Amino acid sequence: QVQLVESGGGLVQTGGSLRLSCAASGSISSILSTGWYRQAPGKQRELVATITSSGTTNYADSVKGRFTISRDNAKNTAYLQMNSLIPEDTAVYYCNAYTILHRLIWGQGTQVTVSS
């Protein structure tokens, strides 16, 4: 089984930056891809970015050019570098992992608040 723990959220002003971390433990070798999703109040959870085990990345149009997803295999950690933050980025950010057993594992989430 895989466990995920997010960290790095907080309060930032418009134009600021944050880096989220997603530390994985357990059956690390079973992870095929890692993703970041977010859910704003009253809205559905939406994709932010994903990265495969081979390093292929994918981004939502709303964050392209501002956010960067990466992973450090030695530390079993995925990151989401968020620059040029805007109030519309305010949400709870969740990390997930898709495994070779076709399971989707979620972390507990971390709050990101961007003030105007």
Buried (B, 14 or more C-beta within 10 A) or exposed (E): EBEBBBBBBEEBEEEBEBEBBBBBEBBEEBBEBBBBBBBBEEEEBEBBBBBBBEEEEBBBEBBEEBBBBBBEEEEBBBBBBBBEBEEEBBBBBBBBBBBEEEEEBBBEBBEBBBEE
